[in-house]
Amino acid sequence: MDLLQLAIDRIPRRYVVRSTPAPRWRSRLSAFAAAMLAATPLAATPLLAVAQAWPQQAIRVIVPFTPAGGTDTLARLLSDRLAADNNWTLVVENRAGAGGNIGMEVVARAKPDGQTLAVGQTSNLAVNPTLFAKMPYDSPRDFTPIAFVAQQPLIVVVREDAPYRTLAELFAAAKAKPGALNMASAATGTVGHLAGELLARTAGFRITHIPYKGAAPALADLIGGTVDFMLPSPPSVIPFIKQNRVRPLAVTSRDRLALLPDVPTIAESGFPGFEAVDWKVLVGPAGIPADRVRILHDAVIRAVGNPDFKARLAAEGSVPMSGSSEALGQFIAAEVPRWGAVVKESGAKAE
């Protein structure tokens, strides 16, 4: 079979238009095309790329948490965009448990062919290696970094009728009575918990941590006055801010959040360089071939740059991230000891 026919036969059927039998000059064109491809390797690249198209099977996207959560929502949004942009089939699969470790272990042990991926994040890639006494995988050694996706800041909030109207006032109260202020979190070892511990350490005061089983009950007690403050993610707290039931004092990102343009960052509030965000990235098992990593990385970059995708991220308080696969590997490697130090200093242990 000549190269031109091979390339045409591999084009998805919806792009192939069948017509009358090929005329006699077709054989001359085929011979000419084959000669040109042999003589000019660069010119052959588009046809060979079609002939060697990948993936040809559905890609599994593992979400290491329950359905309808922030990571699950992002994974489905990204998968839909990748499917639409590339004519791929992606299947999102929830494997929750052990703070994300169960799902991430599935990916770490998968065949490194690029067909099984995971949406990893701060907790399961950077926090858990220190939080858990025993881990089923080594981060980042057991994963192939593919692409940055998005990050979410946390928001320091107090109840609406609290006496603290600024971060400085909250800190002054915390320093006046060490350990007297209670900080709620969705659970021990979450980014919201550890970011609060990092904030207290940075500002030089002690707090009493009150863990809950989820953000919803923690916010309910914050509004009710049982606890003094917390650092929830935007999707969980923005509705209460709009209802004037909680007051935002600061965000933990480097830049202000578009949804709350009048709320300063912690760095702006007297602590230059402070940043603590919940990031989400795409990874696969270690050893995925470089050409497939490049295909996946480029596809994610296009998806994240899509205006509709960016608008949907912004609506829930997320910010797109970008960078090479190599930069992502370096980023994760640096985040593990950074968050590990916070875990050790806080004394947090997996529940």
N, C-alpha and C positions, 0 to 999 in steps of 0.2 A: 504493500500500500504506500503511495507517495505521501510526503510530509504534508502537503496541502490538504489532501483528503483526510488524513489522520486528525489534523487540527479541526477541520470542519465537523468531523464526526463527533468530536468531543464537546462542541458548543451545545449548551442546554437547548432542548428542542423548541422552546418557545421563541428562540432567537434564529432558528433555521427556517428558511422559506424554501419549500420544495417546488420545483418548477419542471419544465419539460426536460427530457434526457439531455445530458451535456453534449454540446456540438463537438465536431472532430478536433477543433483547436484546443479543446480542454487538455489533451495529452501534452500538447506543446507548452501550454501554460504551466502544467504540473512540472514538466521537466525544467522549465525556466525558473519556477519558484524553488525547486529543490536545489538548483545550481546557485541561486542567489542566497539561499539559506546557508549552504555550505561555505560560500565565499565570504559572507558577512554575518558573523555570529551575533552581533548586536541586533541586526534586523530580524534574526530568528526568535529573539526573546519573547515577543508577544504571542507568537503562535505556539512556541513550546510551553509557555505559561498556561495557555488554554489546554494543551494536550496533557499537561501534568497537573490539572486543577486539583486543589485540595481546599476544604475537606469534601469528601464524597459520602460521608455518613453524618448522622446527627451528633452534635457536640453536647456533652453533658455539662451543665453549669451547676456545681454544688453550692448550695447556700447552707452554711453550718448553723443556721438558726431556724426558728419556726416561721411559718407563713405569715404574711401581712406585717412583719416588722420592717424596720428601716433598711436592713441589708437585703431582705427578700424583695422589697419594693424596687430598690435600685437594680438588683440582679435581673428582674423581669423587664424593667425599663431598658436596660442595656441589651439584654438578649433580643428584645423586640426590634431595637434599632439595628443590631448586627444582622438579624435575619432580613430585615427590609433592605439594608444597604448592600448585602452580599449574596442574597439568595441562598442563605444557609438555613439549616434546621438546628435550632438549639432547644434543649429540654432542661428546664430548671427543676432541680431536685433538692428538696429540703432534708437535711440530715442533722437535726439538732441534738444537743446534749453536751454536757461537760464543758460549758463555756465556749462551744465552737470546736472543741478538740475532736469530737467524733466525725464531723463532716470533713475537717481538714485532714484527718488520718486517711479517710477514703481516697482523697486526692493524692496524698503523699505516696500511697501504695498502688496507685493506678498505673497502667501502662503509659510510658512517656511518649505518646504519639500525638498529643495535642487534642485528643478527643474528650478528655476529662479535665475540667478547669474548676476553679473555685473563686468566689468573691471573698478574699481575705480582708482582714481589717486590723486595727490597732490591738484589739483584745486578743484575738487568737494567734496573731503573728508576733506581737511585741510584748504583750503583758503576760499571757499564759505561761511562757517558758520559765518565768520566775514565780508566778502565782501558784502553779501546781507543783507538788513535790515530784511527781512522775509524769512525763509527757510521752505521748505515742509517736511523736515526730520531732525532728530537730529543725527549728526555724533560725535562719533561712536555708540551711543546707539541703533540706528535703524538698524544696520547691524551686520551680523555674519562674523568675519574675517576668511578667509579660507586659503589663501596662498599668499606669496610674489611672484611676477613674474619677474619684471625687472625695471631698472631705467635708465634714461638718464641724463647726465650732460648738462649744458648749456655752450656755448662757447662765451667768450668775444671777439668780432671782431670789427675792424675798416676797413675803405676802404683801398685798397692796397697802395695808394699814400699818406696816412695820415702820419703826422710827428711822430706819436707814434709807436715805435717799441717794447716797453715793457709795461707791466701793470704799472710799476712805472712812466713812462713818461706820460701815460694817467692820472694817479692820480695827478701828479704834475701840469698838465695843468688845471685839474678840481679845484684844491685847489687855483691856482693862480687867477682864475676868477670864484668865486662861482656862480653856476647856469648858467654859460655861455655854458657849454657843454650840447648838446642835446642827450638824450638816446631814441632810438626808441624801440617799442615793438609791438607784434602782437595784443595786446588789453590791456586795463586797467584790472588789476587783474590777468593777466596770470602769470605763474611761471617766465617767462622771465622778465616781468616788476618788480615783487616783488623781484626777486633775484638781479636785478640791484639796487633796493632801499636798500636792505640789504647790498650790497657791498658798496654803497656810505656811508651808516651809519657806517659800520665797519671801512672804511678807513678815515672817517671824512671829507667828502666834500658834496656839494649840486649839484644836477643835475636838468635839465629840462626834464620832461618826455613827449614824443610825442607818443601817442597811434595811432595805425593803425588798419585796419580791416583785419588782417591776416599778416603772416610773409612775404609773397611775396612782397607786396607793401612797407613794412618797409625795407626789404633788398634792394629793387630797389632804394629807397631814400638814403640809406646808401652808396651804390655804387656810386650814383650820387652826393654825397657830401652835401645833404640837412640836414642830421643828422650826429652826430659824432661817435656814437658806439651803439651796442645793444648786447643782450645775447640770440641768437636763439638756437634752438635744433639742434643736429647734422644732422638729415635728411634734414632739410631745408637749411642748410648753407654749408655742406661739398662740394657739387658740385661747389660752388663759391670759396671755398678755393682752390680746385684743379685747377680751372681756373685762379687762382691768381687775383681774383677780390676783395677779402677781405683778411685781415690779421688776423689770430687768435693770441690773446695775452695770454689767459689763459683759463682753464676749471674750472668749479665750483665743480667738484667732489673731493672726498678725494684722489683718485688715478688718474694718467694720463689716457687718453683715448687711447685705442689701435690703433684707426685710426689716431691719431695725437700724436705719441710718443714723439716728440720733443717739444710739447707745454706744459709748466708747469701748475701746479694747482695753484689756488689762494693761497692755504695754503703754497705752496712752494715759492710763490712770496712775502712773508712777513706777511701773515695773518694766522698763525697756527690755525687749527681747523675749518676754514671756509669750509662750504659745503652747497650747495643748489642744489638739483636735482629734477627732475620730476619723481616720482616713480609711478608704476602701479601695482595694486594688485587685487586679486580676492576676492569678497565679495558676500554675499547673505543676504536675510532679516533676522532680528533677530529671534532667536529661532530654527534654523536648528538643528536637532538631532545630537548629538556628533558623532555617528557612521558614519553618512553621511558626516559630516565635515572631518572626518579622511580619508574616501575614496577619497574625492575630493582633500584634501591637498596632500595626497600621490601621487595621479595621476599627480598633477601639478608639484610636485618635480621631478618625473620621466621625465615629459615633458621638464622642464627647464634644466635638466641634459643631455638631448639628444644632441649628438654632432652636428647634423644638425641644431637643434633648436638654439643652442648656436652660431653656425657660422652665422646663419641668423640674430640673434640679433646683433652680433658684426659688421656685414656689414652695419647696419644702426646706429651704435654708441650707442647701448644699452648694458647694463651690467646685467647679471642674478642676482637675489636676492634670498636669502633663509632664512629659519627660521620657527619656529613652528607657528601654528595658534594663540596660546596664545601670542607669541612674536609680531605677526602682530597687534593684538588688542592693545597691549601696545604701539607699534610704532605709530599707528594712533592717539591714545589718546594723545601722546606727541606732535605730529605734529600740531594738531589743535591750541593749544595756541601759539606754536612757530611761525606759519605763521600768526596767528591772530594778534600778536604783530607787525609784519611787515606791515600788512594791516593798522592797526590803525596809526602807525607812518608815513606811506606814505600818509595817507588821501584818499586812493583809495576807490571808491564806484562803485557798479555794474552799468554798462552802460545801 
